Amino acid sequence: MSGMDADVFAEVKDAVRRLVREVVVPREEEIDLDDRIPDELRSAAAEMGLFGYALPEEHGGLGVSMSEDVQLAFEFGYTTPAFRSLFGTNNGIAGQVIARFGSEEQKKAYLPRLAAGELIGSFALTEAEAGSDPAGLRTTARRDGDGWVITGGKRYITNAPIADLFVVFARSDPQEKGGRGISSFVVDATAPGVTVGPHDKKMGQSGAWTAEVFFDDVRVPADALIGEEGRGYAKALTVLSRGRLHIAALCVGMAQRVLDESVAYAATAKQGGAPIGRFQLVQAMIAETHAELLAARSMVLDVAARYDSGEDTSVGPSSAKLFCSEMVGRATDRAVQVHGGLGYLRTTPVERFYRDARLYRLYEGTSEVQKVIIGGALLRAAGMPKP
């Protein structure tokens, strides 16, 4: 993917950085306490084109490459994850399924409105018994006349309470097992039989809403099917891979923020009349985070370049997601330690990031699942037969 003109992209990145640091950062505590993104921040994001930065240019997006995507994610990651979450599903897992696999009619119908922020798209894959592995997927889609009837429930669905449309994954062939026989559909959130539960109370990432979604004999027309019947899970894997690399970059942004907070605090907070930064063990914590942050940033940029060239669109993103999500967990933990008792108080940014960071090791494939993907792929490449 070629991406944008370099000068234009530099302007976009600068504008995003200013928006994040000057407009969103001062309102983080309010977002955390109110558990919602203020409407004016949503409007500002839409005006800047953030609801469609990763969607194709011909359909109203900015059409960034993966290398550009991760650079924007470094900026988004610097503030509360809820801000990016608001437009993340449009650019990522929901929007990308339509952009990559949808018919021309579907692209024209949905992508311009997703890119403009007029519609919020939501990606409905996860279920109670089907998280990182689709084998337990219970939601079904059965043919009915010239359409389909979808029945089942989904869990932890980001943006579900504010979604206008769902990209739903359902088993369309009950004879098939595992990832086979799963199809994807566009389902209008207002369709009869669609119910969204109350939004979940989570440990962190307040303002980023997730909820259960129920599909009770929801009828959709034939043209709701995205791409080829029975190939839905392969589509999900393709877009999840891009999403994993994006998450890795968000982790880099958060690590940069907590490092900045730690350095600023250590340079000024005093114990015994001298700044705590004079203590070598405090310097050691700061140094460890800095070294891991540099490694993570370089890794993400390198993996993104190889994603764009087509050289590696699976194992690299999984490794980046694994390393960066574990890295930011260590970084936020050290940041709380540097702040001492203050780091445990709710009004301190590092306390909030400590809670926010924990989710990164779970969603879009847990750390354990990434290890299985990486290990399995490397061993299969060496000729080890599948079980």
N, C-alpha and C positions, 0 to 999 in steps of 0.2 A: 504494500500500500504506500503510495507516494506521499500523501499528506499535503500540508499547506505550504505556501510560499514562506520561506524562512523569516522574512521581515514581518509578514502578516502574523505568523505564529508568535514571534517575539512580542508583538503588540498585545496579542490575545493573552499570552502568559503574564505579561506585566499587569494587564487590567485585572486578571483573575487574582494575582498576588495582592494588588491594592484592595480589591473587594474583600478578600478573605481577612487580611490583616487590619484594615481600617474600619470595615463595616461589620463583619461577622464576629471577629474575636471579642470586641467589646460587649457583645450580646450573648456570649456563651453561657454565662451563669443563668441568665433569664431563660434561655432555651432549655437548660437542664432542669430548672425549677418548674417551668410551665409545661414541659414535655411537648413542646411544639415549636415549629419554625414560624417566626412572624411573617405575615402576609407580604410585608414590604421586602423582605429578603427573598421570598419566592419570586416576586415581581422583578427584583434586581437581577436575579439569576436568569430569568426568562429573557429579559432585555439584553443581557450579554450573550445570549445564545447557548447557555450552559445546558439546557434541556436536550440539545441536539448536537453537541460538539463532536460526538463520535459517529453520528449518523451521516449517510451519504450527502454530498453537496447538492446533487440533483433533486434531492427530496427535502431541502431546506436546512440540512445540517452543515457542520463545518468540515466533516470528513477527515478528521485527524488520523494520522498513522498511529500504530501502537507506541512508537518512540515518543510521539508528541503527547499521546494519551497519558503515559506515565509521568511526563514532566508536569502536566496539569494536575495529576493526582498527588504529586509531591506538594503542590500548593494547597489543594483541598485538604490533605491530611494534616495540615498545620493547625486546623481548627476542629471544632466538634464534628464527629463523623456524621451527625444528623443532617448537616447542611448538604454534604455530597450525596447523602442517601436520598434526599428529596428528588434529585434529577438523575441519580445513578442508574435506576432501573430502565429509564427511557433510553439512555446511552448504552447501557450494558445488556444484561441478560434478556430483558424483554424486547427492547428495540432491535437488538442485533439479530434475534431469531427472524423477525419480519424483514429486516434489511438484507439478510443473507439468503433466506430460504423462501420468503414470501413471493406470491405472484406479483406481476406489475400492478394489478388492480389493488391488491392488499397494500403494496408499498405506497401507491398514490393515495389510498384512503386513510392510512394511518401515519406514515412517517412525517409528512409536513406538520401535522398537528402535534405529534409527539415532540418534534424538534422545536416547535414554538412554545411548548409548555402548556398548550391548550388541553392536551390529554396527558394523564399519568398512566403509564403502562406498568403492569406488575407480572412477575414471573412465578407461575404456580406449578412448581415441581415437587417440593418437599412434602412428605406425608409423615404420619406418626410412625409408620413402619418402613418408610423409604426416605432416608436422608441422603447420605453420600452414595448409597448403593440403591439402584432402581429396582432390584429384584422383588422388593416387597410392594411395589406400586399397585394400589388397589383401585384407584379411580378408573372408571371404565367409560369408553365411548362406544355405543353400539349404533349401527346403521338403522335409520328409520325413514323409510321412503327415500327422498333424495337428500335427507339431512342426517344429523347425528343427535343422539341423546347422551349427555354427559352426567355421570353420577359418581359422587365421592366427596372426599374432604381433603383439604391441604392445610399445612401447619407452618408457622413462622414465616408467613409470606410478607415480605417487605413492601410497604406502601399500599397494602390491601385496603386499609380503611379510606384511602383517598383515591383509589384507582378508578379509572374510567374503563379500562379494558384489562383482561387477564390473558396471558399466553399460558394456556393450560396443557399439561402433559397427562395423557390418559391411555390406558391399555385398550387398543382397538382390536387386538387379536388375542382372545383369552387362551388360545392354544400355545402361544409363544411364552418363553420364560426369560427372566433377567431383563436385559435392555432391549430385547427384540419385541416387536409388536406394539410399541408405544408410538402414538402419534401426537402432534401438537396442534392446538386450535386457538383461534382468537375468539374470546368470549366477552361480550359486552357486560360490564358490571351491573347494568340495570336489567339484564335479561331475567325473565321469571324463573325462579328456582335458585338464583344466586343469592347467598346470604354471607355477610361478613361479620365475624364475631367482634367483640370489644377488643381494643388494641391491648397488646400484652404489656404487663408491668415487668420491665427488665432490670438487670443489674446495672447496666450502663446504656450508653447511646440513647439517652432520652431525646425525644424529638424525632427520632427515626422510628416510625410506627410499623409494627408487624402484627399480624392477626391470623386467626384461622379463617378459612374460606370453605363454604359448603356449596356443592352443586347437586341440587335435587331434581333429577330428570330435566336438566337444562337442554332445551332444544336449540341447536344451532344449524344454520344452512350448510349445504355442501361446500360453499366457498369459504367457510370458516377454517377448513383444514389448511395448515401451513405446509407447503411442500408435499413430499411423498408420504403416503400412508405407511405407518409402521416404522418410519425412520426418525421419529421424534427424539429418541434418546441420543442418537448420533449428533443431532443438531444441538441438543442441550450440552453435550460434552464440548463441542466446538466453541460455543459462546462462554461456557464456564471457564475454559482455558484462558480466554482473553480476560475474563473477570478476575481470575486468580492473579494474573500479573498486575492488574489494576489495584487489587487489594494490597499486594506486596508494596506497590508504590505509595499507597495511603499510609502504610505502616512506616515507611521511610519519612514521610512528612510529619507523622506524629512523633517519631523519635527525635527529629530535628527540633520540634517544639519543646519537648520535655527537656532536651539538652539545653536549649536556650534558657528555659525557666530555671534549670538547676544552676547554670553558670551565673546568671544574674543574681540568684539568691545567695550562692556561696561567696560571691564577690562582695556582698554588702551586709549580710546577716552576721551578727557578732556573738561570739562566746568568749568570755574572759577578756573582753576589750579588743579582740582582734577578729577579722573576718574568718568565718569557718573555712573559707577557701585556702587558708594557710595550712590547714591540716592535710598531710599527704594522703591519708586514707580517703578524704573527700575528693582530692584531686584524682585519686585512682578510679573512683566511681565515674567521675566525669570523663576521664580518659578512656575507660572501657566502652562507655556509650559512644563516644566520638569514633573510636576505631571500628566498632560494629556498624555504626551508621554509615561511615565511608564505604565499608565493604558492601553493605546492603544497597546503597545508591548505585555503586558501580555495577553490581550484579543485575539490578533491575534494568539499567540502561543497556547492558550487553544482551540480556535475554530479550528485551524489546526489539533490539536491532535484528536479532536472529528470528524473532517471530515475524517481523515485517518481511524479511527475505524469504520466509517459508522454510528455513533450515530446521527450525524446532518450534512447533506450536503446541507442544504437550508437556514434555518432561521438564524443559526449562521453566515454563510458568509454574509448574508444580513445585520445583525446587525453590524458586524465588518466593512463592507464597509460604512455603514451609519455613525457610530461613528468616524471612522478614517478619512474619507474624510471631515467631518465637523470639526474635531479636527485640521487637518492640515491647514484648512482655517483660523482658529483662530491663530494658531502658526505663520503662515507667516505674518498675519496682525500685530501681536505683534512685530515680528522681524523688520518689516519696521518701526514701532513706536520707537523701541529701537535705530535704526540707525538715527532717525530724518530726516532732509532734505536729508542727504546722501542716506537714504533708498528709496528715490523717484527717484534717478538717475539711468539711464539705465545700468551703468557699475557696479552697486552693485548687488552681487548675490541674496540678499534677495528680491530685486525688481523683478528680473526674476522669482524667486520661487513663489512670490505673484501672478504673472500672471499664472504661470504653474499650481499652486494648484487649481485654479478655476474649471478646467475641471474635476477634480476627483469627484465632486459632481454631475456631469452630466452623464458621460459615464458609460457603463455597468450597466445601470439602475440608474435613478436619485435618490436623497435622498428621494423624495416623494414616488417613486415606491418601494423603500426598506421598507418604513414604511407600505405601503399597503400589501406587501408580509409578513412582520413580524406579523402585526396585524391580518391579515386574517388567517394565519396559526395557531396562538395561539388560536383564537376564534373558528376555526373549530375543533381544538384539544379538546376544552371544550364542543363540541357538538352543536355549533351554525350551523344551516343549511345554505347551500349555497343559495344565492338569486335566 
